[in-house]
Amino acid sequence: MLTAVLLVCGLMTVQAQIPDQVKEIMKKCSEKMESPAGTEIEMEMRMSMLVMKITMNLTVSEKGGKSLTKGSMKMMGHEAVIEDGFDGQRSWKYKHFKLKESGKQKKERKDSLIITKTSKKPKANSDIDLDIDKEYRKAKLKENGRYYVITFSDPIDKEESPKKMEVQIDRENMVLHQVSFKEGVMKVTLTIKRVRFGVSDGIFVLDTSKYPDAVVVNR
């Protein structure tokens, strides 16, 4: 009995390490950024690994469980355009690469459009997680100018989540500003450039005629 009581008390102590103020801030941010009319977010993602640096511009749109992510990036002379969509009945992934010429030979890679029948929204690498406070056991809060700065640590799932993650939220409008973490030699920073509320339903409709040069794969 004593062991069971101590175990319960220990679990209560762990859960209490996320301050109530942090939970409230994350809740308000989530509510502000999720609109029934749809939300469109423009962001920049920067990744650095030793001497290699990658910058990707992304636009993420969500409405009523449907989603569309469009992104473009340049790396070492190569260019890439990606698109992830979900209309409630199927998901699709489009990839276009323009590879740097090497000498007299031009490297080519076919565009691809993979369509999958599914009623479950796939998780994209660019998805913004507003439930971070539920994925860590500890958090520290401070104010830096116009932003709340929250540092989460001690992840519940150590294999899936970075050891530490920093979140910046605009104190005036409670909109997410930046998420960053460092794991080993890799550092990732996601910065929100613009948030717009109200998204047309038409952008979540897959039109294969928009990808005339892509190899289409249906699953």
Beta strands, then each sheet from edge to edge (+ up, - down):
strand 1: 39-49
strand 2: 52-63
strand 3: 66-75
strand 4: 78-86
strand 5: 90-98
strand 6: 111-117
strand 7: 136-144
strand 8: 147-155
strand 9: 164-170
strand 10: 176-183
strand 11: 186-197
strand 12: 214-218
sheet 1: 7+ 8- 9+ 10- 11+ 1- 2+ 3- 4+ 5- 6+ 12+
end
